[in-house]
Every structure is written in C-alpha cells, then in structure tokens.
C-alpha cells in the first residue's frame, strides 16, 4: 500500500510539473505568436519532445516539436529556456502558415512500401519488412532483416522543402546489415521520391596519423573531477592504460591505474549494472560501455572482452606497432573501455548526466529515458570493417551509440639520411626518393650508407642553386653530397649537373613546404637523389653558413605492422564527443540536428580531445 501511494504521489507530481511547463510555454506562445510571425493555428499543436537542465545556471531547456493535425514536422524543434518559471530565451523554429504549405495528410505508400523505396534509393540490399510494433497510427517499429536487436524506426512526418512547402513523408532510421551506416531518411509518402537522407555514422579524418605535430608531456592528475562527490567511493578495478591526458603511445607510457572511476558519475564503479555494490561483469563491460573486439567487423555480441578476474585487474601486454595486433587485443580493448568510462565520468561533472541524455545501461533513478537495455556505448576494438579511421553513431536517448575503432596501416616514415654534425642539426630526417624510370639509384640500406659533407650547388645564374646549368663551383662539389633547389628545370638535369661536378649524392630542396616524388628519366645517372621539404632544406642551408655539415645517406627501415586507434586517447575522446554534441543539440530525443555541412560537431569534438590534454603548468594562449 505504501509503495502504491508513493508511486501515485510521484506520478501526480510529475504530471503537475509537466502541466506547469506546458502552461508556461503555451502562455509565452500565446502572448508572442504575432511577434514570432505565427498564427494561433501554428502554435495549437506541439509537444515537449525532451528536456535538459543545467545545475550551474538553473536553466531548464525544453525542446518543443511542432505538429499539424497530430503529424510531426521533421526537425521543427524550438528550444525554450526557462528559469524561475519564466521563459528567458527562445530558439524559434516553428513553421509559419503550416495549413497552406502541406500537400496532404494521407499517405499513399504504406510504411513498409516506403522502406523498400528507401532501400532502392540508397542502393542497399532490399528485404521485405514487417511491422514489429505499432506505437500509434503514425509511428512504428519495423523488422530490419537479420538485425533483430536493431529494428527500423518509422514515423509519418512533414518534411520541410527548399521552396518552404511541407511534404508528407515517411521518416526512417535504420542500420544497414553491415552496421557501416545508420541512415536517417525521408521518403515522399505519395510519390516514393527521396526527399532527404544523411548518415548518422560520423566518420572522421585524422590527418596526422602518427601525431608528430603534437607535443605534450605526461602529468596524470584527477583534477577533471569535482572534488566533492555525493556518494562514498567504492573499490574499482585496476587498468594498465595510457592515462587520459596522455594522447597516444607517442606521448607517454602506460600506467596501472587503480580505481580511476568517479563516485558521483559511476557510484558503483565501472562494472556494475544493477545499482547494488559488486560487479555484474569481470570483463570490459559495465554500466557506461561494453568494449569488445570486433575483428570480424560484424558488430556481433560474441566479440571477446578481456577478463580481469574477481580482482578486476586488467593488466595485459602491449608489444607496440611492430607486432601483430592480435597479440595485444586485450590491452587495446582495456584502453578503449577505460577511455569511454573516463569520458563518461568527466563529462558527467559538467552536465552530461542521465537527465541530459548520457550513455548508461542503468540510470540509477536519476532521470533520463529508461529502456530495457539502456544505452551504454557499444565500443568495438580493432574493428575489421575499416582502417585508418574511427566513427561514432548516436541514436536517440535510450538506444545505444556505437564507437568503431580501427587499426592503422600508416606507419612511421622511414629516414633517408642523418646529419652527424653539427649538434644543432644532428638527427634523422625524412625525405622522398625519386621515381626516375631510368637512372634511379637506391639510397643504401642501413647499416650501409654514403657519408660526406654537404655542399650547395652554384651555377652562377639566379637562382644560383637550382642546378639548371653547369656548376661554377665544381671543385667544392667533388666528393660531396650536393644540395640543389627545385627551380624550374627537369630533376634529372639537376642530378646530372651535380654528378658531372663530382657529387656522390643529391638532395633537392623543394620550393614548397611539402614532399613530392621527383620524376624523369636519364640512364646516365649513377648517384642517389632524394627530396626534402622547403623548411628542412632551408634550415640545413642556413646551418652550412656556419661550418661543415656532415651527413650520411642511409635508408633506415621501420619495423611496423599496425598502429591501433584503441590506444589513441585523442581519437577516442573526439569520437565520444560526437555522441555528446548529438545528444545535447536539439535535445536527447533528437539525434539528427547536426547534419548540415556547416554544423560544429567536428570542432566541438576536437575541443573535447584537446580539453583532456591540459596539463598542470600549461599556459593559456
């Protein structure tokens, strides 16, 4: 009886709260509809699709979806910010004069026929679908081929067109059978035409695969968490990982971190799902993320997760980029599990919590959308469906997002020469070998090499160092490795002029700060020739003004098999950031607001990645 009474009181309180917020919003619309350019009919049919709040500002955000005759207008989401019972800001996206803009309220195509049209337009394997669940006469769940756990979401909506008209459409969201795409599609409910589509799997391009352009030092701290927590700390696991502010293996070493969870964000640590002390899983699975290998690239639930045993000790070896990835899958999956949990726990401190649509299997009674399976991140380590990339797909609150991390076959660049002295220039340097169809002479493979001082070519004609005519300083070039500037004449001619002056090898300095492959043909060439970027070449030439620069041309091979995105904390936090921005833009129930080419999701994700790299002692720019 007590439980029943309490539940009735809670429901009554919730209904009263919802009624109050609706009254506030309707009152604002009634008083301001003319100022907003709307008629009373335009504001007569709407509902609060989702809401979010900020404990810092005490502002509640209500995401209002406009309807006409009970049919939603796709992406017509207006954000109402309410503080102390007053509307303080409105991001108005109500459509004006709706009644005059619609084409019909009655579909010609059935919901299943519309899906077949979508499959045809997208050129994906077609299959016959059935209605699995009828939510209303306008909203359905459809079977999705073999993907029994991921049905098609379908709803009758009005699609906004470029000419400002509104066309009745079937809105579908569904994974393809290979899970490479999560399509959001609008099909004209009368003609079957494709009105709009976009892929909710966000694949990112990371240009600097080896992170050579970033310079960080390691100084692991827990300062990203609020010091005061609401719940007592419980014993968690131990994880040998790259701490979150170590961007990748290029920037520091792994450490064995003990109980790195945050008690406010993860009160029962990272392996719980039932809200009772003690782990439900001893693998890399828990309330916030399920990390497993997906080498087969099929997103199967049978992918292996490393087991830390009763002590939850996840300490596995990592042999580096020179060994097969299969030898360190457990270490990679552990790092992926750790970083997803870290992102969850850190961002929880700043408002990405249950009520605001974060990723958890169990919301512990703290708000948000509650579904049977919840929505922890499904994180696939060493995913076999791609290479040299990563992606993140974010359905609406209550449905699990998926992170796919790939192996990379772009390895460290081989070194073609070393400067032995002076100390200010000493070290290994990258260069690009030529591709002469005849006259190509390979740089000797280490430990063999060609060692000599450098000399700058001079042909007496500006630009004097471009070697477009014979050298006037031949005596200074004999027996030397000769530098020439790119200029405008053929590469093979430059090399021949240097060779005729007695050079033992040639280094061409590009006229752009980039690398390129030199082409040409001259069977008379008998010495190696390589190219360096403008900045590298200029630095070397400047150093030659102060004295001899001794160099060894030697091709140093690199023992490389793969690098693994699962160890790249910068990439993981970037991808997780897509989930945050997708859930917070337009509200947790609208996951398709960041679809235009000018959307800021990529920039926000970069910000999250850089945010986690802040070190003690860093100075703001």
HELIX and SHEET records of a PDB file:
HELIX    1   1 UNK A    2  UNK A   32  1                                  31    
HELIX    2   2 UNK A   98  UNK A  101  1                                   4    
HELIX    3   3 UNK A  111  UNK A  122  1                                  12    
HELIX    4   4 UNK A  325  UNK A  328  5                                   4    
HELIX    5   5 UNK A  329  UNK A  348  1                                  20    
HELIX    6   6 UNK A  474  UNK A  477  1                                   4    
HELIX    7   7 UNK A  491  UNK A  500  1                                  10    
HELIX    8   8 UNK A  534  UNK A  544  1                                  11    
HELIX    9   9 UNK A  565  UNK A  567  5                                   3    
HELIX   10  10 UNK A  569  UNK A  584  1                                  16    
HELIX   11  11 UNK A  601  UNK A  611  1                                  11    
SHEET    1   A 4 UNK A  46  UNK A  54  0                                        
SHEET    2   A 4 UNK A  59  UNK A  68 -1                                        
SHEET    3   A 4 UNK A  71  UNK A  83 -1                                        
SHEET    4   A 4 UNK A  86  UNK A  91 -1                                        
SHEET    1   B 6 UNK A  46  UNK A  54  0                                        
SHEET    2   B 6 UNK A  59  UNK A  68 -1                                        
SHEET    3   B 6 UNK A  71  UNK A  83 -1                                        
SHEET    4   B 6 UNK A 152  UNK A 160  1                                        
SHEET    5   B 6 UNK A 139  UNK A 142 -1                                        
SHEET    6   B 6 UNK A 131  UNK A 134 -1                                        
SHEET    1   C 7 UNK A  46  UNK A  54  0                                        
SHEET    2   C 7 UNK A  59  UNK A  68 -1                                        
SHEET    3   C 7 UNK A  71  UNK A  83 -1                                        
SHEET    4   C 7 UNK A 152  UNK A 160  1                                        
SHEET    5   C 7 UNK A 166  UNK A 175 -1                                        
SHEET    6   C 7 UNK A 182  UNK A 188 -1                                        
SHEET    7   C 7 UNK A 194  UNK A 199 -1                                        
SHEET    1   D 5 UNK A 201  UNK A 204  0                                        
SHEET    2   D 5 UNK A 390  UNK A 393 -1                                        
SHEET    3   D 5 UNK A 402  UNK A 405 -1                                        
SHEET    4   D 5 UNK A 377  UNK A 381  1                                        
SHEET    5   D 5 UNK A 289  UNK A 293  1                                        
SHEET    1   E 3 UNK A 255  UNK A 258  0                                        
SHEET    2   E 3 UNK A 238  UNK A 241 -1                                        
SHEET    3   E 3 UNK A 313  UNK A 314  1                                        
SHEET    1   F 2 UNK A 407  UNK A 408  0                                        
SHEET    2   F 2 UNK A 563  UNK A 564 -1                                        
SHEET    1   G 8 UNK A 427  UNK A 430  0                                        
SHEET    2   G 8 UNK A 415  UNK A 421 -1                                        
SHEET    3   G 8 UNK A 550  UNK A 556 -1                                        
SHEET    4   G 8 UNK A 450  UNK A 456 -1                                        
SHEET    5   G 8 UNK A 481  UNK A 485  1                                        
SHEET    6   G 8 UNK A 505  UNK A 509  1                                        
SHEET    7   G 8 UNK A 528  UNK A 532  1                                        
SHEET    8   G 8 UNK A 432  UNK A 433 -1                                        
END                                                                             
